[in-house]
Amino acid sequence: MSDLALTVTLSNGARLPRLGLGTSPMNDDEVERAVVQALEVGYRLVDTAEAYRNEVGVGRGLKASGVPRDEVFVTSKFNKHRHSVEGARAAFEVSAEKLGVEYLDLLLIHWPNPEHGQYVEAWRGLIELREAGLVRAIGTSNFKPSHLQRLIDETGVAPEVSQIQLSPIWTKQAERDFHAAHGIVTESWSPLGKGSDLLDHPTVTAAAKAHDKTPGQVVLRWHVQQDLVPIPKSSNRERLEQNLAVFDFELTAEELAALSALDGTGRAPADSDKTGH
């Protein structure tokens, strides 16, 4: 299916698949099976993290799949105890070893942890890793515009990707506007509104019925149709296939607006000024 080749070009020229596999909170065995199945059905973006404690399993899945390394966009993230130039290098080395790869396609600072006060140094470390060719692209996770602005002001380098909690119940328009203004691609974690009743909302189910799609497919289409990159988690083959099958229909402008109007109807999203690891 040609739609599976759809990508978005990052500011440095790397091409990021427009939908990927999230892997939290799968363990090594579960994630190995999920990665193999996901790659079999056409996924080419896999997202993991130091905090997920499943990088070994992701690496086993990558190897077992038989898909060439250069065809899979592998992302990981690191925690605050590595927020330094040297720490970022160590984060890369540990993740690469666990994953069984020589380079990462994308490495992210998982949380800004502003009370820790070291995320700019972590960013400097990521810049060095990219310059050394050890990572193809660098970015952030759970950073607010104020955090991103500090990175830009102090280093002159904007992230290529910013991963944030985002769905129709958390549209994060201010963050998305900031990203767009600085050439940053927005990735959506928890894109289906985990912990909410989003998939049962009448606005979602009505659109699903209109397009003969599942509620999950409608919500994921909301993301990709707005140039967001969702990374839904699943270890079920049928659901993996469904989540990827969102490039053969279009929501109307009215449907997009109605979904976006659900913003604020769920529980409060994580506040990265107050939480993180």
N, C-alpha and C positions, 0 to 999 in steps of 0.2 A: 504494500500500500504506500503510495507516494507521500501521503500525508505524514507518515512516520518520520520522514526526512526533514520535516519542518523545524527550522531553527531560528533563533534570534542572534544577530551579530553583536558581540560585546564591543566595548570601546577600543579594545586592543586587537580586534579582528577575529578572536576565537568565536566559534559558533556553538551556542548553547541550545540544546533541544528544548522545545517549548512546553514539554510536560515530562516530569520525572517520577522516580520511585522514592518515596520517603521510607525510612527504615526504623524509626523510633516507634515503640520500644521493643522491637524484635531482638531475641537473643541470637547467638551465633548460628545455631542449627536452623532456626526458623528463617533467619535472614538469608542464609545460604540458599535454601530452597526458593525463597521469594525472588532473589536476584536471578537465579537460573531461569525461573519461569518468566520473569519480567523481560529478560533479554530474549527469550524464545519468542515472545509475542510481539516484540518490537521496541521495547524501551531502550533508550540509549543514554539516559541520565540517571545516575544513582547517587543518592544523598545520604551520608552517614556523619558521624561525629565521634570525637573522643568520648564525650559524655554518654553516648549510646552503648558503649562497651560491646560493639558488634562488628568492629572493623575487620577482625580476623574472619568472621563469617562472610562478610561482604567480599573480602578478598578470595575466599574459597569459591564463592558463587561466580565471581568474575572469571576465575580460572576454569571452573567446571563447565561454564557456558560454551567455551570454545570461540566466543566472539573476540575478534582481534582487539587488543588493548586500545589502539588508536580510534576505534569506533565507539568507545564508551566514554562518556563524560563523567568522571569520578570526582565527587565533592566530599570534603570533610571539614570539620570545625574543631577549634581547640578552646580550652577553658582558661580561666583567669590566672591560674598559677603559671601559665606560660606567657603572660603579658609583658614581654620584653623582646628586644631584638634577638638575643640568644634563645629565649624561650620559643619564639616563633620557629626558629630553625629546628629546635628539638621537637616541636610539635609536628613539623613536616616529617622529620626523620622517623619518629615513632609511628605516625599514621602510615607512611609509605611502606615501612617494614611490615606492619600488621596487614595491610592491604595487598602486599606482594607486588607493588608497582614501583617504577623508577621515578615517576613524576605524578603530580596531581593536576587535574584540569582546573580545579578551583579549591582554594583554601580560605576559610572564613574565620574571623574572630566571632566566637559563638554568642557572647554577650558583652556589652561595653563595661559593665561593672564600674560605673563612674566613681563609686566610693573607694574603689581600689586605685583609681587614678593612673593606670598604666596602659590604657588602650592605644594611645598614640605611639608608644614605644613598640607595642605589638604590631601596629600598622607599619612602622618603619621596618620591622623584621620581615613582614610580608612583601614589602616593596623589594627588599634585597633578594628574597627567594624568587620573585618573578624575574628580576634582572639576571639572576643566575640560571634561569631556565628550569628551575626545579618545580615551579608551578606555572601553569599557563595563564591563570587569571586569579585575582584576589578580590576579597570582598568582606562584607560584614553581615552579621545576623543580629536582629533585635535592636539595631541602632536607630535612634530618633534623629530627625534632621539636625538638632543641636549637636549631637555626637558626631554626625557626619561632617558638619560644618567645621568642627574643630580639627578633624583629620585633614580636611582640605586646606584650612588656614595654616596649619603647622607643617604640612609636608608638600602641599601643592598637588597632591595626588588624590583623586576621587576613586572610590571603589568601582569595580566593574559590575558587581552584583550586590544588591542589598536584599537579604532574606528577612521577611517580617511575617508576623501572624496576620493573615489577611483572608477575608471571605466576604460574602454579601452582608454579614452581620458585623464585620469589622473592615470597612472599606478603606480606611487609612488614606483618605484622599490627600491630606497635607503631605504625608510621607511620599506618596506616589508623585505628587507634583514636584517635590524637591528632587526626587530621583530623576525625573524626566528633564528637569532643568540642568542637571549635571551629567547627563549621559549614563545614568546608572540603570541597569535592568532590575526590575522588581521580581523577586521570587516569593511565592506564597506558601508559608507553612500553615498547617491545619486548614487547608483550602476548603474543606467541606464543613467547617464549623464544628469540629469535634466538641462533644459535651453540650451541644445545643440541639434544638429540634428543627434546625434549618431544613433538613431534607424532607420534613413532613409539612413544611409551611405551604399554605394554599398557593402562594405566588410561585413557588418552585414546582409543586405538583401540577399546577395548571400548565406551565410551560412544558413540563415533561410530557404531558398528555398531548399537547398541541404538536410536538415534534416527534412523538413516538420514541421517546428516550427515557432513561431513568432520571430520577431527581439528581443523583450524583453527577450524571453526564451534563445536565443543564447547568449545575453550579460550576463544574470545571470549564464548560464552554464560556460561562461568564468571565472566567479568568483569561483564557487564551484569546478570546475575542477582544480583550482590552490590552493585549500584549503583556500580560502577567504570565509568569511561569509557575504553575502549581506543582507541588510535589506530594501528591496523596500517598498515604501508606496503605498497603494491602499485601496480604500473603495468600490471598485466594485467587486462583487463576482466572475464574470467570470475572471477578471484580477487576482484576488487572486489565483484562481485555476490554471491559466496559469503560474503565477510566481512560484508556487510550483512544477509544473510539468517539472522539469529540470534534473531529475536524471535517465531518461530512454534513454539518448543518450550521445554520446561523440563527442566533436569537435576534428578534426585532429590536429596534431602538427602544420601543415601549417596554419590552420584556427586560432588556438590560437596565433600564431606568427603574422598573418596578423591583428588580432584585437589589439594586443599589440602595433603594429606599428602605431596605431592611436594616441598614446600618444602625447600630446602637440597640438593636432589639435583643441581643444576647447578653450573657454575662460579660463583665469588663475583661478586656484582653490583658495579657501579661504586661506589667509596667517595668520597662528595663532600667528605670532610674531606681527601682526598689527591689528588683530580683535579678537573678543571674547566677552563673557558676563558672 
